[in-house]
Amino acid sequence: MSQDAIVHGVEWTVKELFVYPNEFIYWSIQIVMYPYMTGLVAGAFVLSSLYHVFGQKDLKEIAQFSLVFSLALLPVAALPLLLHLQQPLRAMEPLLTPHFTSAIAAFGIVFTVYGLIVVSEIWFIYREYFVHQLEALRGVPGFWNAQRRIAYTVLTYGARDVSEEAVIVDHKAAKILAAIGIPVACFLHGYAGFIFGSVKANALWMSPLMPVIFIMSAVVSGIALCMLTYIVIMEWQAFRKRRQGGAQAAGDLKGAEKEIISKASRYLLGFLIAAISLELLDLIFRGYTAMKSWDILRSVMYGKDFINIFVLQYTLGNLVPFVLLILPGRTIKRTVVALLLVLFGVFMMRWNVVIGGQAFSLSFAGYMHYHIPVIPHSLETFKEGVFGALTVIATPFVLFWLINKFVPSLRRDIGEV
Amino acid sequence: MSCSRRDFLKDAVSGAAATVLPLSAFTFLTTDEAKAAIAEATVRWAFLVDTTKCVGCGLCVKACKNENEIPYDAPVTRTWVERYVVTKDGRTLADSPNGGRDGFTTGTIRGEEIDPENVAKAFFVPKLCNQCDNPACVQVCPVGATYQTHDGVVLIDREWCIGCGYCIMACPYGVRFFHPEHKVADKCNFCYHRITKGMQPACVDSCAFGARRIANLRDPDDPVTQIITTERVAVLKDEYGTKPHVFYIGLDASVR
């Protein structure tokens, strides 16, 4: 057989007992990454909106950062889908000929609407800063300064009025956009849950709770990632300041501030409790109603995937960070460990849904095991392997670094609302 | 008002173009095409599998792979044959190695030798796309690349499928797969290119035992339709609400 004629899924699927011939693990690591990254986007946005809409003042600093970080995460929510398509060059078709009975058809529209909201909110918050930058750069010599001036000229869109009234209007608009953004962000992710929850052929996925579970865990992971990145960046800046400028400069930057972190972790815990409750409700309900599929589901959940579900996801990913966050005398280091575990837990939840949902055959009489390709030997094993997933994980940080060059989300004096 | 010859010719040419171009959007249909296009279809394709006649030779799978250009050794197939063995001690064993392509020639299922004395019942079940009336695969296709024709067959547009795999996930029967060469979704279409020209599907033609037959449900005189409408037939997995159109004679509760 030629290299081209390899059946998608054969390389990482191992079948056990009676499985239909055409069944393979068609949705692999990139489809695990897709709801994971979308969840991070939605969660980051919700965290920023807690300040912008609900006026949680102590979240202010992390809110600016979360909003811009959510923009950096946004393209990466679509990237796994692109890497997963068998015909990536036809990726625009869902926008050209959307077939609206399909949940996926709405992706482009929801995604675009959400992207526009995030971009415009950022624009309204930072417009004043853009104009000031433009003024500061006027007449400054140097090639790169000229480039920056052009960039800021474009970014202002010609709206250079920075009078008090104009800025008030800006902030009002940002607030309204943040408010509209919350349901849209929830929709963006709840709908990722719907994609799975509405597949009636899949006994594990089919559940009306799926979208809600996805939203809750999305907010958990989004808050966790924002807190984590915020802590790391702040500590790094404080560390650098201490080394360069001595004690008085370090006084300006206190590192990750305790109040922000404790407030944000309270929200994190709230959403974590909601997510776990819903997941357990789903599990109990399946066991209690014991439909035809329960026998095979039980053997997967309590047998083959026990470590993945109950040890890695619920214990290590939920219970341990929960305890770490509520025990008194919390330190930054302990918080970082807890946040890493929360992120891992949500990832395992996505894994257990996507891969776990394909761990058993439609015949209910056989199993499929997923062996993720580590060392790629073809484009497909790169895209749908460990390195493809790592590419997806790394991209938002690169994008954030780039965006942050023009939109300084970490500076505390800019972007007051 | 004056009209030079030049102006007249210019206007005449553009006027003619403006009239003809929209008209070219219309096409003349042959009588058959016109008949096919109007709503009240005279054809609804269905399939009848008589499991009591199937001997598990695998010729249908071979014929299908050749006819529909599915790479012969690729572990995917548009149709396949399953073997079921229910033992006297109450176990159900099933297998379909290579989709049953090479026939079932030994009494071994996944390395386990089955004692013939212990067999309570054993039979073969050919499977293919059910051409559902309410197809889940068509519902979930984000670009409309898979669609249902007026005569009930679900087809795939290879030029438009993006290869997302949602239809594969949505099918409760596991009939869909990614074509190893075209890299798009693929499945049985009752050999649509044959049945629309008055021929039989390749698997039907190749079955020496009459276990597979195709029917037009809208034709009351069709002998296969008469069997479906007057005898006791069953369908697979009707609990999914897909309204499958492959009917089975002699289906057993152990069939998955």
Interface residues (C-beta under 8 A of the other chain):
Chain A: M1 D4 A5 I6 V7 H8 G9 V10 L17 F18 Y20 P21 N22 E23 F24 Y26 W27 L81 H84 L85 Q86 Q87 R90 A91 E93 P94 L96 T97 P98 H99 T101 S102 A103 I104 A105 F107 I195 S198 V199 K200 A201 N202 K292 S361 L362 S363 F364 A365
Chain B: P71 D73 A74 P75 V76 T77 W80 T92 L93 A94 D95 S96 N98 G99 R110 K127 A136 V138 Q139 V140 C141 P142 V143 G144 A145 W160 C161 I162 G163 C164 G165 Y166 I168 M169 A170 C171 P172 Y173 G174 V175 R176 F177 F178 P180 E181 K183 V184 E239 Y240 G241 R256
